[in-house]
């Protein structure tokens, strides 16, 4: 498709395909799952919603019944900050690599789809991904990611953000027109990195103007290490609907405490969401530290956590795992396990403009079952996972640990064993 002729893809219309996917889905009962508050429950799903929640063993199944004894049932995480167009390109570097990563549209689509499936396997049923537009590649990378969105329909929601390099001056004029075209094509949000433009304020103004014109959210990259620039950005973005997000904002952690606190107050007053990246940086980010999450939260800033780079040059070992992000927030940022998980689930969905999810009747059936009895244990050893999107199981990961010299181990007696509970045993209370 020529860059000068954007089109609105079919999947930007009302989501009839997803409705069809869930309309014929038989009711599914998740039996004996443990909730974060300790209750053991049955959960019945009908279509894309939770139909009923009752004590373990109380709900009958009009369709399949899945035994979730030994699993913790949680609202599914969402990924608020990914880079699918550059994901899985780290191996293109080094003396033994076949050469630079391909920028052909079909190769970008393949990588983006593989990355989305990897993150779905981790539990993320919604994914906001930043996609470069402009320069030599034009709108081809965005079209490739939109193809991934279509391929992932019914498995996960892929929400591309159009990210131009420059937007001001003569060099930015073409990118400005292309950003408008990107929204017409189906970009779910507009963004970019003002810090890299010769006129950061002008760049921000241009993005906000297009967002207001088309009624789409804004998601900007910034290190947030310049308090004056951050104050101007907050003043410009205040009150914009459907919302403004900034990330990774790691520079806030390097400011003097009083300057960081003032910046946090301004972000809170402007209603801006901060997307931190506990697992490392991303393309365009110079810092590897994490935004000061506790400071931001204490100021009333809406904070969520993303994965950032997934095995690209910015983080060659990036996992794209939201539970790892929650683990790092709990282990290094001092958050309780419940707070840390909320940042990658409830807060992440809110940042993406998605409906809230609770394990209660009437809420969307966007769920993650993780082996474990408590959330802290699940974040520590979250190997086995079952992912539910729109009321049906879309991914399953099973982990089995075995030890050698079983005869010696048998003599130790009482060792914990990883595996399914005895089918004859009732649910534990």
N, C-alpha and C positions, 0 to 999 in steps of 0.2 A: 504494500500500500504506500503510495507516495506520501512524503511528509506533509505536503501542502494540502492534502485532502483527508482531514480527520473524519472519522465516522463514529457514531455512537453504537457500541456493540449491543447485541441482542440481550446480553446478560445485565444490561443496565435498565432493562424494562422490569416491570413487576416480576417478582421471582417465581414465575409459574412453574419452572422446572423443579425448583426445590419443593414447591407445594405438591407437585405430582410425586416427588420422591417420598415424601412423608405421608401423603394421603392414604396410600395403600399399605403402609407399614403396619403390621399387626402389633397389638399392645405387647409390650415387653416388661417383664417383672424382674427387677434386680433384687435378689433375695438375700437377706441376712447381712447387708452391708453395715459398716460402722460409720456413724457421722462424727464430725469433729467434736460435737458435744458429748460423745460417748455412747449415744443411743444406738442399739442394733435395730435396723428397720428393713422393711420391704418397700421398694419404690416402683410404682407402675407408671410406665411411659405410654402415651398414646399420641401418635403423630409426632409433632415437634415439641410437645409439652409434657410436663410432669402431671399425671392425672391424679395420683393419690400417693400418700406416704402413710404407712402404718407400722405397728410393731412387727418385729421379725416373725414370719410365719403366718401373718394375718391376711395377706392379700392373695387372691386367686389370680391365676394367669389365664388370659384369653388367647395367649400366644406363647412364645418362648419364655422360659424362666432361666435366668443366669444366677448361679450360686456365687455370691460375693462374700461369703464368710471368709474372714481373714483380710478383707480389703477395707480401706477407708474411702468413702464416697464424698467427692468434693465438687464444687463448681469448677468447670473446666477453665484452665488458664487461657489467656489470649496473648499474642505477641504484638506489642505496640511499636517495636522498632527493629525491623529487619532490613537486609540489603540483598534481596533475592537475585538481582541481576548480576551481582558480582560474587555470589556465594559459590563455594566449592572451586575456587580458582587458585588457591594457595599452591597447589602442586604444579602450577605453570611456571613457578620460579625455581631457580637452582640449576646447577650444572647438568643434572640428569633429566630436566624437564623437556618435553617435546617442543616447547616454545611458548610465547605469550598466549594467554587465554583468548579464545575466539570471541569476537563480538558479533558474529552472525546471529540473526534473529532466532533461527532454529536452535542454536547452541545456548543462547540465553534462555529460551523457553525450557529447554531440557534441564538446565541447571536450576532454574527457578522452580520448576515442578518437583525436581528431586529434593530441593531444599524445603519446599512446603510440605512434602510427604515426611521428611525427617522430623520437622517440627510438629506435624500432626501426630506422629508416633510418640513424641514426648508429651502430648496432651493439648497443644494449642489448636483450638478449633476456629480461631480467627487470627488473621495475620495482616498487619500493616507493614508494607514493604516500600522503601524509598527507591525510586528508579530514576536514573539520570536521563535527562532529555536535552536535546540541543547538540551543538558542536557537529562533528562529522556524522555521528550516528542518528541525529535527528530524533524522530519519535519511534524508531524501530525497537529500542529496548522496551518502551512502554507497551507497544503492541504485543511484544513477546510475552510480557508479564500478564497482559490481559488475556492472552491465549491460555496461560497457566491458570488464571482465574476461572476460565470456562472449563478447563480440564478438571479442576478441583471442585467443581460444583457438586454439592451433595456430600462432600467429604470435609471441606473447610471453606471459610469465607476469606478470600484474598483481596486486600484493599490497597491498591497501589497509590503511592504519593509521587507526583511529578516533581522532579528536582532539577532545575536548571543551574548551570554553573555561574553565569553572569546575567544580570538583568538591567544594568544601568549603562548609560553612554551608548556610543555607536555600536560597540561590540555586543551589547545586551539587547539591542532592538529586536533582532531575529528571535532570540530566546524568549523575549516577552510575548511575541506573537505565538510562538510555539507552545508556551505555557497555557495560553488560552485554548489552543487547539487540543492540548492534552486533556483539559477538563471536558471538552466536547467529546473526545474519544471515550472517556469513561474513567479518568483518574478520580479516585475517591477523595483525594486531598491534594493540596499544593504545599510546597515546601522549598527547601534549599539551604544553603549555608551563607548567610549574610557576611560572615567574617572573611570570606574569600573574595568578596566583591570590592572593587575600589571605593564604592560608596555603600557601606553597610546599611545606613539609614534609608537610602533610596531603594536598595534591594528589598528591605523589609516592607516599605510602603507599597512597592509594586506587588509583592505577594499578597499583602492584606487587601489591596484593591481588587485583585482578581478573585480572591476568596469571597469578598463581600458581593462582588458582581454575580458570582455563580452559586453562592450559598453553600460553599464547601469548607471543611475545616482546614486549618493551617498546622503544619508540623515542620519546625525549623531546627537545623543543626546549629549549635553554638557551644563553645566552651564556657561562655558566661564569665570570663575572667576580666571583663571591662565593666565596672559598675555603672559608669555613665552611659555606655552604649546599652546596657541591659535596662537601665531606667527609661531610656527613650523607647526601647522596644516595648516595654510593659505599658507605657503611656499610650502608644499607638494601638496596641492590641486589646486594650481594656474593653470588655463588653462585646467583642466580636463573637457572633454566633455563626456556625455551631461550635466554635471553640478553637483555642490555640494551644499547641504543645511545643515545648522546647526540650532538647536533649543533645548531648548527654549532660551538659552543665557541670562537668567535672571541675572547671576552673573555680567554681564557688568554694570548693574545699581548700583552695590555695589563697583565698582572700583573707585579710584580717577578720577576726570574728565579728567585730561591729559592722564592717562593710558587708560581710556575707549576710548578717541578720537584717540589715536595711534592704538588701536586694531581695531577700526572702519575703519581707513584708510587702514590697512592691509587687512581686509576682502573685502573692496571695490576693492583694487588693484588685489586681487585674483579672483574676480568675484563670490564670495560666497554669497548665499542667506541666510538670517536669517529669521527663522520662529518663531515668538513670539507667546506666549499663554496668551492673556489678561484675559481669564476666569479662570486661575489657572494653576497649575503644571500638570505633568503627571508622569507616572511610571518612576522611575529613576531620577526624578528631586527633588532636596531638597528645592528649593526656590519657593515662591508663588508670587514674584514680576514679573513685565514684563520687557523685554529687553528695553533699552532706545531708543525707536522708532525714536524720532525726531533727536537724535544725530546720529544714524545710517543713517537715510535718508539724513541728511545734509552732511554726509561724502560720499554719493553716493552709499551706500550699498543697494542692492535689498532686500527689506523687505516685508514679507507677514505675515499673521496672521492665526493661526489655533485654534482649539477648545481643543485639548489635551484629557484629560480623560473624558469619558462619563459614569458617575455614576459607577466608580470603586473605589478602595481603595484610589487612589491618589486624587480623587475629587468626593465624593459620591453624589454631587448635580450637576455635570457637565451636561450641556444641549446639547452640540454638535451643537450649533446654530451659524453659521457664522455671522448673523446679530447682535447677542449679542456681538460677538467679535468686530465688527465694532462700535457698540454703546459704548463699553468700551474704545476703542481707541479715540473716539470723546469726550467722557465725562471726561476721566481721563488722556489721553496722550496728549491732546491738539491738535488733528488733526481736520481739517474740515471734515464735514460729507462725502464729495466727496472723500477726501483722505482716510478716514477710510474705506469706502466701497470698494475702489479700492484695498486695501490690502487683502480683502477676496474674490475678484473676479478677476480682471485683473491680479494682481500680483500673486495671488494663482495659476491661470491657467498657467502663465508663469513658475512658480516654478515647476509645474508638467509636463512641456514640452508640454502643450496643446495649440491649436491655440487660437489666440486672438478672443474675442467676442465683437462686437459693434452692436448696433441696427441700422444696415445699410445693404443694399442689398449685398448679397454674403457672409456674415459672418455666422458662425455656429448658428443654432437655439437653443442655450443654454440660456434660459431666465428665469427670475423670475419676476412675477407681484406681487406687494405688495400694499395693500390698503393705499392710501395717495396721496397727491398732490406734496409734496416735499420730498427730500431724508432725511432731518433731521427729519421730521414727521414720515417717514416710519421706521427709526431706533428707534425712540422713542416708537412707537405703532405698531410694525410689526406683527399683529396678523393674518390677512387674507392673504393667499399667494396662488399663482398658479405657479407651476413649470413645465417648458418645457424642455425636453431633446430630442435631435435629431428630433425636429420639431413636437413633440406631447406632449400633457399634460400628465404628469406622476404622479402628486400629486396635491392635492388641500386641503387647510385648510381654513375653514370659521369660523369666530368669530362673534357672535352677542351679543351685550350688551343690557340688559333690566333693567329697574328700577321699583321698586315697587311704589305704590300709584300714578298711572298714572294721576288721576284727579288733584292732587296737582301739578304735574309736568306740566300739560297742561296749568295751569294758569301762568306759568313763561314765556311762549311764546319765540320763537327764540332760544331755546336751540338746540345745534347741535345734529344731529341724525345719528347714525351709521346704515348704511344699503345701499341697492342698490339705485342708483338715480332713479328718475321718468322715466319710459321707454319712455314717450313721450317727454322728454326734450332733446334738442340737446346737443352735447358735449360742455363743457365749454372751452373757449379760454383764 
